Amino acid sequence: MSRANLGVFEANLLAILEAINELVHLELLIDAEFAANVNFLSLRNLASNELFFTAFINEEEL
């Protein structure tokens, strides 16, 4: 996967995570305790790190 494709994929993934986070919090406003503990945006760093290491390992193999 090229760096350009990787960047587009990461941007799309982050947008999806933000949308999911917003929807979950809107739907779960009746259960504030649960909504406070659910935060999909924390997955952004995990996704970014995973994409970085995947790209790094693929470059090392070349």
C-alpha positions as CSV (number, residue, x, y, z in Angstrom):
1,M,0.0,0.0,0.0
2,S,1.5,3.3,-1.0
3,R,1.9,6.2,1.5
4,A,-0.8,8.2,-0.4
5,N,-3.2,5.3,-0.1
6,L,-2.3,4.8,3.5
7,G,-3.0,8.5,4.3
8,V,-6.4,8.4,2.5
9,F,-7.3,5.2,4.4
10,E,-6.2,6.7,7.7
11,A,-8.2,9.8,7.1
12,N,-11.3,7.8,6.1
13,L,-10.9,5.6,9.2
14,L,-10.6,8.6,11.5
15,A,-13.7,10.2,10.0
16,I,-15.6,6.9,10.5
17,L,-14.5,6.7,14.1
18,E,-15.6,10.3,14.8
19,A,-19.0,9.6,13.2
20,I,-19.4,6.4,15.3
21,N,-18.4,8.2,18.4
22,E,-20.9,11.0,17.8
23,L,-23.7,8.6,17.0
24,V,-23.1,6.4,20.0
25,H,-23.1,9.4,22.3
26,L,-26.3,10.8,20.8
27,E,-28.0,7.4,21.1
28,L,-26.8,6.8,24.6
29,L,-27.6,10.1,26.2
30,I,-30.2,8.3,28.3
31,D,-27.4,6.2,29.8
32,A,-24.9,8.9,30.7
33,E,-22.6,6.6,32.7
34,F,-22.2,4.2,29.8
35,A,-21.8,7.0,27.2
36,A,-19.1,8.6,29.3
37,N,-17.1,5.3,29.2
38,V,-17.5,4.8,25.5
39,N,-15.1,6.8,23.4
40,F,-14.3,5.5,19.9
41,L,-11.9,8.4,19.3
42,S,-9.4,6.6,21.5
43,L,-9.1,4.1,18.7
44,R,-7.5,6.8,16.5
45,N,-4.1,6.4,18.0
46,L,-4.3,2.6,17.8
47,A,-5.3,2.8,14.2
48,S,-2.6,5.3,13.4
49,N,0.1,3.2,15.1
50,E,-1.1,0.1,13.4
51,L,-1.0,1.7,10.0
52,F,2.5,3.2,10.7
53,F,4.0,-0.1,11.8
54,T,2.3,-2.0,8.9
55,A,3.8,0.5,6.4
56,F,7.2,0.4,8.2
57,I,7.4,-3.4,8.2
58,N,6.3,-3.5,4.5
59,E,9.1,-1.1,3.6
60,E,11.7,-3.1,5.5
61,E,10.7,-6.2,3.6
62,L,11.4,-4.6,0.2
